[in-house]
Amino acid sequence: PPTTDASKFPINLGYHNALMVEEGGEQSQIISAATTPAEGDWQGIKVTGNSAVLRNLRIAHTNQSILSGSNIQLHDVTLEQSATGIEASNTGNVYLYNTIIRDLSGTAVSQPVNLIMHGSRLVNAANGVVNGNANRNYSIATSEISDMSGIGVNVVQASYLWVSNTLIRNTDVALSISRDRFNTAVAEYVTLDGNRIGVQGNVSSVDYSLTLRNSLLTNNGVAVG
């Protein structure tokens, strides 16, 4: 597949309202040209328009794989061997379909306004999905979040989290419902396995709702705490 030398410079995307990159049978690549590629060899992609669509693409060896203040869709994309995956800056929605984000020193998906994640995997990072602001809606289905040194998924004030047919394993905390009040989390047909804590409600959380349906919590240090 075609490869772009992306060493040490950012690529700005978004001169049009929608952008599609290289549809094809094999993944195109934007990677480091260094003899020994490593995390941080180049800055990453910055989405500057209203929205962007990326398909069949591999991005590796970055400081920030994708920095987006807009709506962004990823279809059959791999982000790996980088510091962070997607940083949405609390201003953009993130849609992940059949996408893999793995082998990061930082967070896989950070600060999306809303998140839809279907058929995707977040593997081997500091955190899976981190939300620092209120009034967020996250939908995660038929996916995997595993091998996180920190949190699998967290939500804070006045947010809604729906997780279905998903495996979350080998994290410090699989699902974290934290800070203040009025959070709602629904998990159905979910497996939480091998986590230090399966579901955690922060001590400052009040008036939050957690529903577990047809789910399996196994080999966790604490199932619900």
Disulfide bonds with the S-S distance in Angstrom:
none
